[in-house]
Amino acid sequence: MGLGKMIKSFYSDEALGDQTIETTEAIFLRAQRQQPNEEPHAWLASTWLNRIKAKGQNINDPDIHMLSFSETHLHASIILPLYASILCLSSL
């Protein structure tokens, strides 16, 4: 994240939303690169887990892993390029 974007996100809800979407998309793309043989729903679940980990929640609980798949179930039916954006927008 550039310094200018970071400072702008402190004062603008729109800039903060845009930055959050960019970060979520980057996490999703990283999950794709790290797990190329997984299905898109697994990438979404991994992205969701990373987002809640950033909020300080424990992601080592097996129930949390199951929750990640149920929380992202509907998002997995959306066309591929929009997965991460929709996941992010639904959690804002």
JOKASUL-V336638 format. One record per helix or strand of 3 or more residues. SS is the DSSP state (2 for helix, 1 for strand). FROM is the first residue (numbers start at 1). TO is the last residue. If there is no record, write none. Layout:
ss:from:to
SS:FROM:TO
SS:FROM:TO
This chain:
ss:from:to
2:3:11
2:13:34
2:40:54
2:62:71
2:74:77
2:80:91
